[in-house]
Structure formats: structure tokens, C-alpha cells
């Protein structure tokens, strides 16, 4: 039982080390949390997607990913196009005072659009496959017997805790983001992150 506890904590720590970084998912989850808009949907999609990919990696799907580099290439360019488009939209929001006012009020974005955006930011990111399917899958499968699944559970829990804390904890900053200028700065930051990630997907290979 002690080995299972250690495996769970190892999965939790490894998962957090990969998830807690500036990225497209995190930036979007933070923004939705600040707006208090469909936060549960965003958290659920991010956490369930990570759990699905982690299970796939532990199940050996990583071998298929390694043998089908063309699939990662397709995802890379599709993800780059989406990230660049989203980054440009964030930059446009930062430049338009009327959109800043809408952000402060937390006016309703249709939940379908939120779902589509969250799914795209998650599944069109090739780094998600490399981190969860290949890296976490390889680390988990290095453990004996059923410990690999305990490790995977710890990693999936890390994703749930992180996105839950990011989405629902963002409201603690609501006082800061009561000012339109704060939203402008946030959208500038999101634009920089998204555009940088989009460009890196194209030029890094």
C-alpha cells in the first residue's frame, strides 16, 4: 500500500510539473474564471481531456503516436492556425474599449462556443500529446504492475486540482479586474502567449 501512495504522489507531482506552466489552456481557464462564465465546463473539459490522454498513454497508445508522426504534424499546423487566430482576437479585444466594458460585465458567451474553444485549445495542441500520452505514459509504464494506474490517477488528479483552482480561484482577483485597464493588460498577455505558441508550433520543426 505504501508503494501505491508513493506512486500516486509521484503522479501528482509529475502531472503538476507539466501542467503548471503558461499555456493556451491555462490562459483561457483563467480568463473564463475571472469572468465567472461557464467555469465548470472549462474545468471539466480540461481535466477529462487530460485524464483521457493519460489513460491512453498508460494503455500504450503512445507507440501509435510515435509511429504516426504525420498525425502530430496535422495537429501542429491546425493548432498553430487556431492559436494565431485566437491571439489576434485577444489583441483586438485589448484595443477596443467597448469590448473591454463587455468583459467587465461578464456578458454571456454562448456555452457552445466555450466548449468548442476549450476543446480546440486542448486537442489541437501537439504538446498535450507529447506531455501526457508519451511522457506521462512512459513514466507510468516504468512502474511495476498496477502502480502505473495509481501513478496515472495521481497525474489525472493533478490536472483536476490545477484547472479547478485556476478556474474557481480566479474570482479572488475580481477586485483587481473590476477595472477595464486590468482586462486590457490580461488580453495583451493572452495575445502574446497565444501568438508565441502558435508561431513556435510552426518554426520549431
Secondary structure, 3 states (H helix, E strand, C coil): CHHHHHHHHHHHHHHHHHHCCCCHHHHHHHHHHHHCCCHHHHHHHHHHHHHHHHHHHHCCHHHHHHHCHHHHHHHHHHHHHHHHHHHHHHHHHHHCHHHHHHHHHCCCCCHHHHHHHHHHHHHCCHHHHHHHHHHHHHHHHCCCCCHHHHHHHHHHHHHHHHHHHHHHHHHHHCCHHHCHHHHHHHHHHHHHHHHHHHHHHHHCC
